[in-house]
Amino acid sequence: MDLVAGMKVMLMDLQRNLNNAAEQASDSIETFSKGVESEWAEFLNRIETRWENFVDAIEDYVESFYERVSDVSDTIRSCVDENKETAEEMYQQTLESVKACGSNRVEAISQMITSLVVLADNSSDVVEEVLSEVDLCYNTTGNEVIPLAQCLAAVVVDAELKATGFLTQTGYQVWMINLSLAALPAALEVCAGKGLIDAGVDTGTIFGEIASCLASSAYEYFTGNSTMAHKKFNSTLFHTLKL
């Protein structure tokens, strides 16, 4: 019976190792989830602050524009307000695009964490399967030493394979999540960087359009507002201002 007792000890060790691995995976899941939530919250705060700066820049430019223009006609004010509204819409679209990009990066890590949760939950199934196989050995061998030892030996081998597979899978998943979390700040900044470039270009464009409002109004006053000529004049002035 010493052989049988030794195998039972081995099985108990495997069971303990599986439970420990599952517990460690559960602890990692909590840490990973908090890390993702924290990084996402910081990212949202950063980009929203940056986009508020763009909106403020337009507000400041409009205010400065009105201060420089002594006589602001309804035509000029309407032109400025329209471009200001266009700027806010463009900023909002760019902001949503940046958020979507960041959300995709976060979702990829969340899916890996979900896979780790499933693995951790499955550890109890592995343990139950092993215990069930042990009971089957006792029930089918009538406690005869040699048949029981042979049956338990097969269970030990099977349990070791299952345990090794579980430990390998959880270890790999934890490693991948750690790697992805370490790269997440940079990945989110890539999303923000493209948006910042787009918002910067939009700001320059709107500045030019607002500046052209004054010239367009003057052109209307002197020419009587020929629509096609107006558009051509406006376009030429805008490109000149950009240069």
C-alpha atoms as a printed R data frame, in Angstrom:
    type eleno elety resid chain resno       x      y       z
1   ATOM     1    CA   MET     A     1   0.000  0.000   0.000
2   ATOM     2    CA   ASP     A     2   3.032  2.326   0.246
3   ATOM     3    CA   LEU     A     3   2.954  2.742  -3.536
4   ATOM     4    CA   VAL     A     4  -0.711  3.650  -3.458
5   ATOM     5    CA   ALA     A     5  -0.120  6.059  -0.568
6   ATOM     6    CA   GLY     A     6   2.717  7.695  -2.503
7   ATOM     7    CA   MET     A     7   0.509  8.191  -5.533
8   ATOM     8    CA   LYS     A     8  -2.212  9.700  -3.367
9   ATOM     9    CA   VAL     A     9   0.355 12.174  -2.001
10  ATOM    10    CA   MET     A    10   1.378 13.065  -5.547
11  ATOM    11    CA   LEU     A    11  -2.221 13.653  -6.515
12  ATOM    12    CA   MET     A    12  -2.755 15.851  -3.461
13  ATOM    13    CA   ASP     A    13   0.337 17.878  -4.410
14  ATOM    14    CA   LEU     A    14  -0.983 18.329  -7.950
15  ATOM    15    CA   GLN     A    15  -4.323 19.422  -6.583
16  ATOM    16    CA   ARG     A    16  -2.627 21.926  -4.282
17  ATOM    17    CA   ASN     A    17  -0.489 23.265  -7.133
18  ATOM    18    CA   LEU     A    18  -3.533 23.741  -9.342
19  ATOM    19    CA   ASN     A    19  -5.403 25.561  -6.591
20  ATOM    20    CA   ASN     A    20  -2.396 27.800  -5.921
21  ATOM    21    CA   ALA     A    21  -2.020 28.572  -9.624
22  ATOM    22    CA   ALA     A    22  -5.713 29.414  -9.889
23  ATOM    23    CA   GLU     A    23  -5.459 31.687  -6.841
24  ATOM    24    CA   GLN     A    24  -2.421 33.470  -8.285
25  ATOM    25    CA   ALA     A    25  -4.249 33.896 -11.595
26  ATOM    26    CA   SER     A    26  -7.227 35.402  -9.742
27  ATOM    27    CA   ASP     A    27  -4.932 37.855  -7.943
28  ATOM    28    CA   SER     A    28  -3.352 38.791 -11.275
29  ATOM    29    CA   ILE     A    29  -6.791 39.339 -12.822
30  ATOM    30    CA   GLU     A    30  -7.670 41.882 -10.134
31  ATOM    31    CA   THR     A    31  -4.341 43.678 -10.559
32  ATOM    32    CA   PHE     A    32  -4.624 43.700 -14.355
33  ATOM    33    CA   SER     A    33  -8.211 44.971 -14.285
34  ATOM    34    CA   LYS     A    34  -7.309 47.847 -11.966
35  ATOM    35    CA   GLY     A    35  -4.302 48.683 -14.140
36  ATOM    36    CA   VAL     A    36  -6.382 48.868 -17.314
37  ATOM    37    CA   GLU     A    37  -9.094 50.952 -15.634
38  ATOM    38    CA   SER     A    38  -6.524 53.373 -14.217
39  ATOM    39    CA   GLU     A    39  -4.665 53.787 -17.507
40  ATOM    40    CA   TRP     A    40  -7.912 54.321 -19.441
41  ATOM    41    CA   ALA     A    41  -9.159 56.938 -16.966
42  ATOM    42    CA   GLU     A    42  -5.853 58.831 -17.158
43  ATOM    43    CA   PHE     A    43  -5.922 58.676 -20.951
44  ATOM    44    CA   LEU     A    44  -9.447 60.090 -21.144
45  ATOM    45    CA   ASN     A    45  -8.515 62.881 -18.745
46  ATOM    46    CA   ARG     A    46  -5.396 63.768 -20.761
47  ATOM    47    CA   ILE     A    47  -7.053 63.890 -24.170
48  ATOM    48    CA   GLU     A    48 -10.127 65.772 -22.968
49  ATOM    49    CA   THR     A    49  -7.849 68.394 -21.403
50  ATOM    50    CA   ARG     A    50  -5.894 68.681 -24.644
51  ATOM    51    CA   TRP     A    51  -9.048 69.072 -26.701
52  ATOM    52    CA   GLU     A    52 -10.354 71.710 -24.318
53  ATOM    53    CA   ASN     A    53  -7.142 73.605 -25.055
54  ATOM    54    CA   PHE     A    54  -7.973 73.558 -28.772
55  ATOM    55    CA   VAL     A    55 -11.472 74.867 -28.091
56  ATOM    56    CA   ASP     A    56 -10.006 77.561 -25.825
57  ATOM    57    CA   ALA     A    57  -7.557 78.523 -28.572
58  ATOM    58    CA   ILE     A    58 -10.441 79.123 -30.986
59  ATOM    59    CA   GLU     A    59 -12.325 81.101 -28.311
60  ATOM    60    CA   ASP     A    60  -9.240 83.254 -27.662
61  ATOM    61    CA   TYR     A    61  -8.675 83.785 -31.376
62  ATOM    62    CA   VAL     A    62 -12.298 84.844 -31.934
63  ATOM    63    CA   GLU     A    63 -12.128 87.225 -28.979
64  ATOM    64    CA   SER     A    64  -8.853 88.664 -30.284
65  ATOM    65    CA   PHE     A    65 -10.386 88.962 -33.769
66  ATOM    66    CA   TYR     A    66 -13.330 91.010 -32.468
67  ATOM    67    CA   GLU     A    67 -10.960 93.225 -30.477
68  ATOM    68    CA   ARG     A    68  -8.952 94.004 -33.624
69  ATOM    69    CA   VAL     A    69 -11.981 94.706 -35.813
70  ATOM    70    CA   SER     A    70 -13.566 98.019 -34.888
71  ATOM    71    CA   ASP     A    71 -16.809 97.578 -36.803
72  ATOM    72    CA   VAL     A    72 -18.154 94.009 -36.708
73  ATOM    73    CA   SER     A    73 -21.040 93.634 -39.108
74  ATOM    74    CA   ASP     A    74 -23.693 90.910 -38.907
75  ATOM    75    CA   THR     A    75 -22.080 89.311 -41.963
76  ATOM    76    CA   ILE     A    76 -18.701 89.098 -40.256
77  ATOM    77    CA   ARG     A    77 -20.165 87.838 -36.985
78  ATOM    78    CA   SER     A    78 -22.189 85.184 -38.809
79  ATOM    79    CA   CYS     A    79 -19.091 84.063 -40.728
80  ATOM    80    CA   VAL     A    80 -16.986 83.851 -37.556
81  ATOM    81    CA   ASP     A    81 -19.668 82.012 -35.571
82  ATOM    82    CA   GLU     A    82 -20.157 79.515 -38.397
83  ATOM    83    CA   ASN     A    83 -16.435 78.737 -38.507
84  ATOM    84    CA   LYS     A    84 -16.278 78.502 -34.731
85  ATOM    85    CA   GLU     A    85 -19.129 75.976 -34.762
86  ATOM    86    CA   THR     A    86 -17.408 74.040 -37.538
87  ATOM    87    CA   ALA     A    87 -14.221 73.922 -35.440
88  ATOM    88    CA   GLU     A    88 -16.059 72.549 -32.416
89  ATOM    89    CA   GLU     A    89 -17.680 69.849 -34.568
90  ATOM    90    CA   MET     A    90 -14.320 68.862 -36.073
91  ATOM    91    CA   TYR     A    91 -12.714 68.710 -32.636
92  ATOM    92    CA   GLN     A    92 -15.514 66.522 -31.324
93  ATOM    93    CA   GLN     A    93 -15.234 64.136 -34.279
94  ATOM    94    CA   THR     A    94 -11.469 63.902 -33.824
95  ATOM    95    CA   LEU     A    95 -11.866 63.356 -30.076
96  ATOM    96    CA   GLU     A    96 -14.341 60.512 -30.664
97  ATOM    97    CA   SER     A    97 -11.940 58.962 -33.169
98  ATOM    98    CA   VAL     A    98  -9.109 59.098 -30.620
99  ATOM    99    CA   LYS     A    99 -11.333 57.544 -27.963
100 ATOM   100    CA   ALA     A   100 -12.350 54.750 -30.334
101 ATOM   101    CA   CYS     A   101  -8.700 54.043 -31.137
102 ATOM   102    CA   GLY     A   102  -7.817 53.897 -27.438
103 ATOM   103    CA   SER     A   103 -10.870 51.800 -26.650
104 ATOM   104    CA   ASN     A   104  -9.768 49.181 -29.194
105 ATOM   105    CA   ARG     A   105  -6.367 48.919 -27.467
106 ATOM   106    CA   VAL     A   106  -8.003 48.519 -24.070
107 ATOM   107    CA   GLU     A   107 -10.551 46.010 -25.364
108 ATOM   108    CA   ALA     A   108  -7.771 43.763 -26.684
109 ATOM   109    CA   ILE     A   109  -6.267 43.543 -23.185
110 ATOM   110    CA   SER     A   110  -9.699 43.088 -21.597
111 ATOM   111    CA   GLN     A   111 -10.292 40.073 -23.818
112 ATOM   112    CA   MET     A   112  -7.012 38.540 -22.660
113 ATOM   113    CA   ILE     A   113  -8.016 39.130 -19.035
114 ATOM   114    CA   THR     A   114 -11.361 37.450 -19.739
115 ATOM   115    CA   SER     A   115  -9.511 34.435 -21.152
116 ATOM   116    CA   LEU     A   116  -7.442 34.270 -17.953
117 ATOM   117    CA   VAL     A   117 -10.638 34.382 -15.886
118 ATOM   118    CA   VAL     A   118 -11.967 31.401 -17.829
119 ATOM   119    CA   LEU     A   119  -8.719 29.501 -17.297
120 ATOM   120    CA   ALA     A   120  -8.764 30.202 -13.542
121 ATOM   121    CA   ASP     A   121 -12.371 29.045 -13.308
122 ATOM   122    CA   ASN     A   122 -11.513 25.871 -15.211
123 ATOM   123    CA   SER     A   123  -8.892 24.859 -12.636
124 ATOM   124    CA   SER     A   124 -11.632 23.564 -10.331
125 ATOM   125    CA   ASP     A   125 -12.919 21.405 -13.192
126 ATOM   126    CA   VAL     A   126  -9.455 19.869 -13.610
127 ATOM   127    CA   VAL     A   127  -9.282 19.072  -9.889
128 ATOM   128    CA   GLU     A   128 -12.771 17.552  -9.902
129 ATOM   129    CA   GLU     A   129 -11.908 15.389 -12.908
130 ATOM   130    CA   VAL     A   130  -8.815 14.039 -11.157
131 ATOM   131    CA   LEU     A   131 -10.723 13.291  -7.936
132 ATOM   132    CA   SER     A   132 -13.439 11.602  -9.961
133 ATOM   133    CA   GLU     A   133 -10.842  9.394 -11.673
134 ATOM   134    CA   VAL     A   134  -9.359  8.477  -8.277
135 ATOM   135    CA   ASP     A   135 -12.790  7.429  -6.988
136 ATOM   136    CA   LEU     A   136 -13.314  5.383 -10.139
137 ATOM   137    CA   CYS     A   137 -10.041  3.556  -9.499
138 ATOM   138    CA   TYR     A   138 -11.159  2.542  -6.012
139 ATOM   139    CA   ASN     A   139 -14.611  1.530  -7.205
140 ATOM   140    CA   THR     A   140 -13.397 -0.631 -10.106
141 ATOM   141    CA   THR     A   141 -10.392 -2.376  -8.532
142 ATOM   142    CA   GLY     A   142 -11.908 -3.497  -5.257
143 ATOM   143    CA   ASN     A   143  -8.901 -2.009  -3.442
144 ATOM   144    CA   GLU     A   144  -6.605 -4.736  -4.787
145 ATOM   145    CA   VAL     A   145  -3.105 -3.302  -4.518
146 ATOM   146    CA   ILE     A   146  -1.683 -3.964  -8.002
147 ATOM   147    CA   PRO     A   147  -4.775 -3.045 -10.048
148 ATOM   148    CA   LEU     A   148  -5.341 -0.001  -7.820
149 ATOM   149    CA   ALA     A   149  -1.702  1.105  -8.186
150 ATOM   150    CA   GLN     A   150  -1.877  0.714 -11.969
151 ATOM   151    CA   CYS     A   151  -5.105  2.695 -12.150
152 ATOM   152    CA   LEU     A   152  -3.793  5.477  -9.907
153 ATOM   153    CA   ALA     A   153  -0.558  5.628 -11.899
154 ATOM   154    CA   ALA     A   154  -2.579  6.364 -15.032
155 ATOM   155    CA   VAL     A   155  -4.510  9.023 -13.119
156 ATOM   156    CA   VAL     A   156  -1.250 10.607 -11.904
157 ATOM   157    CA   VAL     A   157   0.124 10.799 -15.449
158 ATOM   158    CA   ASP     A   158  -3.133 12.276 -16.764
159 ATOM   159    CA   ALA     A   159  -3.290 14.752 -13.861
160 ATOM   160    CA   GLU     A   160   0.287 15.872 -14.436
161 ATOM   161    CA   LEU     A   161  -0.444 16.512 -18.114
162 ATOM   162    CA   LYS     A   162  -3.548 18.509 -17.262
163 ATOM   163    CA   ALA     A   163  -1.730 20.461 -14.559
164 ATOM   164    CA   THR     A   164   1.190 21.199 -16.875
165 ATOM   165    CA   GLY     A   165  -1.177 22.377 -19.585
166 ATOM   166    CA   PHE     A   166  -3.053 24.598 -17.148
167 ATOM   167    CA   LEU     A   167   0.110 26.111 -15.671
168 ATOM   168    CA   THR     A   168   1.563 26.705 -19.138
169 ATOM   169    CA   GLN     A   169  -1.607 28.386 -20.397
170 ATOM   170    CA   THR     A   170  -2.043 30.623 -17.350
171 ATOM   171    CA   GLY     A   171   1.655 31.508 -17.293
172 ATOM   172    CA   TYR     A   172   1.622 32.470 -20.970
173 ATOM   173    CA   GLN     A   173  -1.581 34.474 -20.578
174 ATOM   174    CA   VAL     A   174  -0.214 36.375 -17.569
175 ATOM   175    CA   TRP     A   175   2.988 37.121 -19.499
176 ATOM   176    CA   MET     A   176   1.044 38.403 -22.512
177 ATOM   177    CA   ILE     A   177  -1.162 40.638 -20.365
178 ATOM   178    CA   ASN     A   178   1.867 42.039 -18.530
179 ATOM   179    CA   LEU     A   179   3.521 42.790 -21.865
180 ATOM   180    CA   SER     A   180   0.400 44.424 -23.276
181 ATOM   181    CA   LEU     A   181  -0.148 46.515 -20.149
182 ATOM   182    CA   ALA     A   182   3.436 47.756 -20.286
183 ATOM   183    CA   ALA     A   183   2.901 48.836 -23.901
184 ATOM   184    CA   LEU     A   184  -0.573 50.314 -23.313
185 ATOM   185    CA   PRO     A   185   0.498 53.899 -22.419
186 ATOM   186    CA   ALA     A   186   2.563 54.148 -25.601
187 ATOM   187    CA   ALA     A   187  -0.252 52.626 -27.690
188 ATOM   188    CA   LEU     A   188  -2.734 55.140 -26.285
189 ATOM   189    CA   GLU     A   189  -0.349 58.011 -26.984
190 ATOM   190    CA   VAL     A   190  -0.112 56.886 -30.609
191 ATOM   191    CA   CYS     A   191  -3.902 57.218 -30.808
192 ATOM   192    CA   ALA     A   192  -3.752 60.649 -29.183
193 ATOM   193    CA   GLY     A   193  -0.810 61.763 -31.341
194 ATOM   194    CA   LYS     A   194  -2.658 61.292 -34.608
195 ATOM   195    CA   GLY     A   195  -5.654 63.123 -33.197
196 ATOM   196    CA   LEU     A   196  -3.477 65.999 -32.018
197 ATOM   197    CA   ILE     A   197  -2.013 66.385 -35.489
198 ATOM   198    CA   ASP     A   198  -5.479 66.382 -37.057
199 ATOM   199    CA   ALA     A   199  -6.783 68.878 -34.483
200 ATOM   200    CA   GLY     A   200  -3.749 71.110 -35.041
201 ATOM   201    CA   VAL     A   201  -4.343 71.150 -38.786
202 ATOM   202    CA   ASP     A   202  -8.031 71.900 -38.191
203 ATOM   203    CA   THR     A   203  -7.113 74.783 -35.905
204 ATOM   204    CA   GLY     A   204  -4.846 76.347 -38.506
205 ATOM   205    CA   THR     A   205  -7.557 75.985 -41.119
206 ATOM   206    CA   ILE     A   206 -10.198 77.612 -38.919
207 ATOM   207    CA   PHE     A   207  -7.852 80.480 -38.022
208 ATOM   208    CA   GLY     A   208  -7.451 81.148 -41.734
209 ATOM   209    CA   GLU     A   209 -11.181 80.917 -42.383
210 ATOM   210    CA   ILE     A   210 -11.979 83.346 -39.562
211 ATOM   211    CA   ALA     A   211  -9.365 85.789 -40.834
212 ATOM   212    CA   SER     A   212 -10.961 85.607 -44.277
213 ATOM   213    CA   CYS     A   213 -14.352 86.600 -42.849
214 ATOM   214    CA   LEU     A   214 -13.252 90.242 -42.626
215 ATOM   215    CA   ALA     A   215 -11.897 90.318 -46.170
216 ATOM   216    CA   SER     A   216 -14.986 88.537 -47.506
217 ATOM   217    CA   SER     A   217 -17.238 91.109 -45.895
218 ATOM   218    CA   ALA     A   218 -15.211 93.949 -47.408
219 ATOM   219    CA   TYR     A   219 -15.386 92.255 -50.791
220 ATOM   220    CA   GLU     A   220 -19.170 91.986 -50.543
221 ATOM   221    CA   TYR     A   221 -19.419 95.665 -49.662
222 ATOM   222    CA   PHE     A   222 -17.422 96.825 -52.673
223 ATOM   223    CA   THR     A   223 -18.620 94.318 -55.286
224 ATOM   224    CA   GLY     A   224 -22.247 93.610 -54.387
225 ATOM   225    CA   ASN     A   225 -21.539 89.941 -53.548
226 ATOM   226    CA   SER     A   226 -21.161 87.999 -56.771
227 ATOM   227    CA   THR     A   227 -21.324 84.416 -55.417
228 ATOM   228    CA   MET     A   228 -18.784 82.772 -57.728
229 ATOM   229    CA   ALA     A   229 -16.365 85.686 -57.545
230 ATOM   230    CA   HIS     A   230 -16.821 85.765 -53.784
231 ATOM   231    CA   LYS     A   231 -15.848 82.112 -53.428
232 ATOM   232    CA   LYS     A   232 -12.850 82.508 -55.710
233 ATOM   233    CA   PHE     A   233 -11.698 85.618 -53.821
234 ATOM   234    CA   ASN     A   234 -12.184 83.913 -50.475
235 ATOM   235    CA   SER     A   235 -10.250 80.821 -51.554
236 ATOM   236    CA   THR     A   236  -7.359 82.886 -52.903
237 ATOM   237    CA   LEU     A   237  -7.154 84.939 -49.738
238 ATOM   238    CA   PHE     A   238  -7.264 81.861 -47.520
239 ATOM   239    CA   HIS     A   239  -4.345 80.204 -49.328
240 ATOM   240    CA   THR     A   240  -2.428 83.471 -49.140
241 ATOM   241    CA   LEU     A   241  -3.008 83.673 -45.392
242 ATOM   242    CA   LYS     A   242  -1.819 80.084 -44.945
243 ATOM   243    CA   LEU     A   243   1.420 80.890 -46.731
